[in-house]
Amino acid sequence: MSRPPRGGQPGMDILDLGPATATMRRLVLGIGDDQLALPTPCTAYTVGDLVEHVGGLALAFTGAAHHRSVPGADGIGEGDASRLEDGWRHRIVRDLEVLAGAWRSPVAYDGMTAAGGVALPGAVAARIALDEVVVHGWDLARATGQRFEAHPPSVAACLEFVSGFEVPPEAGDGPFGPPVPPPPDATDLERLLALTGRDPRAR
């Protein structure tokens, strides 16, 4: 999941977003046009809305890794399926691959950056990006009946990250809702999902 840095901040872990983005890329390519209106575990988002959100976050967090804003990104990623253009699958797949590559650079973790208009440390932005890809990958797999491949080191990093903050109750209609009780015998993935407001065993 991480390796000793060759630059950047002392003691900083470099996250590998590659496995999570590879899973997300496969899921995006497997979504049919007839599935775009299906509901997802993100109650405010259909499949199409969530895919558009994923495409936007790939751009925003790539920009965060490069410490620069993304030209023309206003409104992208807000969760609006009507923004999906012809060829959106291959565009999002490409942008996810670029996202993973951007966070392999130690420079990405230096100092402060911004994503979605929010200023935050580079190391935190990397963890948010990974968490978004992992959890929303599960959302899309569950909504479209596809297989979800959990990468244990990615899940562990996300679980450590989300365990350290509370989601406010007013976030219940957003992509990440208030935590729910995990099953007593929950796996790490199920604990992560419960912490982000999902019932990991609901059908």
C-alpha positions as CSV (number, residue, x, y, z in Angstrom):
1,M,0.0,0.0,0.0
2,S,2.8,2.4,0.9
3,R,6.5,2.6,0.5
4,P,9.3,4.8,2.0
5,P,9.2,8.2,0.4
6,R,12.0,9.4,-1.8
7,G,11.1,13.0,-1.2
8,G,8.3,15.2,0.2
9,Q,7.5,15.2,3.9
10,P,9.6,13.1,6.4
11,G,7.7,9.9,7.4
12,M,5.1,10.3,4.8
13,D,3.5,7.3,3.2
14,I,3.0,7.2,-0.6
15,L,-0.4,5.6,-1.3
16,D,-0.9,3.3,-4.2
17,L,-4.3,4.1,-5.7
18,G,-3.6,1.7,-8.6
19,P,-5.6,-1.4,-7.3
20,A,-8.6,0.7,-6.3
21,T,-8.7,2.6,-9.6
22,A,-8.2,-0.6,-11.6
23,T,-11.3,-2.0,-9.9
24,M,-13.3,1.2,-10.5
25,R,-12.2,1.2,-14.2
26,R,-13.5,-2.3,-14.7
27,L,-16.8,-1.4,-13.0
28,V,-17.3,1.7,-15.1
29,L,-16.7,-0.2,-18.3
30,G,-19.3,-2.8,-17.2
31,I,-22.2,-0.4,-16.7
32,G,-24.9,-0.6,-19.3
33,D,-26.9,2.4,-20.5
34,D,-30.0,0.7,-19.1
35,Q,-28.5,0.8,-15.6
36,L,-27.8,4.5,-15.4
37,A,-31.2,5.2,-13.7
38,L,-30.8,2.5,-11.1
39,P,-30.6,3.5,-7.4
40,T,-27.3,3.1,-5.5
41,P,-26.4,2.9,-1.8
42,C,-25.8,6.7,-2.1
43,T,-29.5,7.5,-1.8
44,A,-29.3,10.8,-3.5
45,Y,-27.5,9.4,-6.5
46,T,-28.5,7.1,-9.4
47,V,-25.9,5.0,-11.1
48,G,-25.5,7.7,-13.7
49,D,-25.2,10.4,-11.1
50,L,-22.6,8.5,-9.2
51,V,-20.5,7.7,-12.3
52,E,-20.5,11.4,-13.1
53,H,-19.3,12.1,-9.5
54,V,-16.5,9.6,-9.9
55,G,-15.4,11.2,-13.1
56,G,-15.3,14.6,-11.5
57,L,-13.4,13.5,-8.4
58,A,-10.8,11.8,-10.6
59,L,-10.1,15.2,-12.2
60,A,-10.3,17.2,-9.0
61,F,-7.9,15.0,-7.0
62,T,-5.5,14.8,-10.0
63,G,-5.4,18.5,-9.8
64,A,-4.9,18.3,-6.1
65,A,-1.9,16.0,-6.6
66,H,-0.4,18.6,-9.0
67,H,-1.3,21.5,-6.6
68,R,-3.3,23.3,-9.3
69,S,-6.9,23.8,-10.2
70,V,-8.6,21.9,-13.0
71,P,-9.5,24.2,-15.9
72,G,-13.2,23.9,-16.9
73,A,-14.0,21.7,-13.9
74,D,-16.7,23.9,-12.5
75,G,-19.7,21.8,-11.7
76,I,-18.1,18.5,-12.8
77,G,-18.5,15.8,-10.3
78,E,-21.6,17.2,-8.6
79,G,-23.5,14.0,-9.3
80,D,-25.5,14.8,-12.4
81,A,-26.0,12.0,-15.0
82,S,-27.1,14.6,-17.6
83,R,-23.5,15.7,-17.9
84,L,-22.3,12.3,-19.2
85,E,-21.3,12.8,-22.8
86,D,-20.8,10.2,-25.6
87,G,-17.7,8.1,-24.7
88,W,-17.9,8.9,-21.0
89,R,-16.8,5.4,-20.0
90,H,-13.4,5.6,-21.8
91,R,-12.9,9.2,-20.6
92,I,-13.5,8.3,-17.0
93,V,-11.3,5.2,-17.3
94,R,-8.4,7.3,-18.6
95,D,-8.8,9.9,-15.9
96,L,-8.8,7.3,-13.2
97,E,-5.5,5.9,-14.5
98,V,-4.1,9.4,-14.5
99,L,-5.3,9.9,-10.9
100,A,-3.4,6.8,-9.7
101,G,-0.3,8.0,-11.4
102,A,-0.5,11.5,-10.0
103,W,-0.4,10.2,-6.4
104,R,2.7,8.1,-7.0
105,S,4.8,11.3,-6.9
106,P,6.2,12.3,-3.4
107,V,5.8,15.9,-4.5
108,A,2.0,15.5,-4.5
109,Y,2.1,15.1,-0.7
110,D,4.0,18.3,0.0
111,G,2.3,21.1,1.8
112,M,-1.3,22.3,1.2
113,T,-3.5,21.7,-1.8
114,A,-7.2,22.0,-2.6
115,A,-10.0,19.8,-4.0
116,G,-13.5,20.9,-4.7
117,G,-12.6,24.4,-3.4
118,V,-11.6,23.0,0.0
119,A,-8.0,23.6,1.2
120,L,-6.4,20.6,2.8
121,P,-2.9,18.9,3.3
122,G,-1.7,16.9,0.3
123,A,-1.5,13.7,2.4
124,V,-5.2,14.1,3.5
125,A,-6.3,14.7,-0.1
126,A,-4.6,11.4,-1.1
127,R,-6.5,9.5,1.5
128,I,-9.8,11.2,0.6
129,A,-9.2,10.2,-3.0
130,L,-8.5,6.6,-2.1
131,D,-11.6,6.4,0.1
132,E,-13.8,7.9,-2.5
133,V,-12.7,5.3,-5.1
134,V,-12.9,2.3,-2.8
135,V,-16.3,3.1,-1.3
136,H,-17.9,4.3,-4.5
137,G,-16.5,1.3,-6.3
138,W,-18.5,-0.9,-3.9
139,D,-21.6,1.3,-4.4
140,L,-21.4,0.9,-8.2
141,A,-20.8,-2.9,-7.9
142,R,-23.7,-3.3,-5.6
143,A,-26.0,-1.2,-7.7
144,T,-25.2,-2.9,-11.0
145,G,-24.7,-6.5,-9.9
146,Q,-21.0,-6.6,-10.6
147,R,-18.2,-8.2,-8.6
148,F,-16.3,-6.0,-6.2
149,E,-12.7,-6.8,-5.6
150,A,-11.5,-5.4,-2.3
151,H,-7.8,-4.7,-2.1
152,P,-6.9,-5.3,1.6
153,P,-4.2,-2.7,2.0
154,S,-6.4,-0.1,0.4
155,V,-9.3,-1.0,2.6
156,A,-7.1,-0.9,5.7
157,A,-5.8,2.6,4.8
158,C,-9.3,3.9,4.2
159,L,-10.6,2.3,7.5
160,E,-7.8,3.9,9.5
161,F,-8.6,7.3,7.8
162,V,-12.4,7.3,8.3
163,S,-12.1,6.0,11.8
164,G,-10.6,9.3,12.8
165,F,-13.5,11.6,11.9
166,E,-17.2,11.9,12.3
167,V,-19.7,12.6,9.5
168,P,-22.3,15.1,10.6
169,P,-25.9,14.0,10.5
170,E,-26.8,16.6,7.9
171,A,-24.6,14.6,5.5
172,G,-27.1,11.8,5.4
173,D,-28.2,12.5,1.8
174,G,-24.7,12.9,0.4
175,P,-22.2,10.3,-0.8
176,F,-21.1,9.6,2.7
177,G,-23.7,9.4,5.4
178,P,-23.7,9.0,9.2
179,P,-22.1,5.7,10.5
180,V,-24.3,2.7,11.0
181,P,-23.6,-0.2,13.4
182,P,-21.4,-2.9,11.6
183,P,-22.3,-6.6,11.9
184,P,-20.6,-8.2,15.0
185,D,-18.5,-10.3,12.7
186,A,-17.8,-7.5,10.2
187,T,-14.8,-7.7,7.9
188,D,-12.6,-4.6,7.4
189,L,-14.5,-3.8,4.3
190,E,-17.8,-4.0,6.0
191,R,-16.6,-1.9,8.9
192,L,-15.4,0.8,6.4
193,L,-18.8,0.7,4.6
194,A,-20.7,1.0,7.9
195,L,-18.5,4.0,8.9
196,T,-19.4,5.7,5.7
197,G,-23.2,5.2,6.2
198,R,-23.8,2.0,4.4
199,D,-25.4,-1.3,5.5
200,P,-22.8,-3.7,4.1
201,R,-25.2,-6.7,4.0
202,A,-28.3,-5.0,2.7
203,R,-29.8,-6.2,-0.5
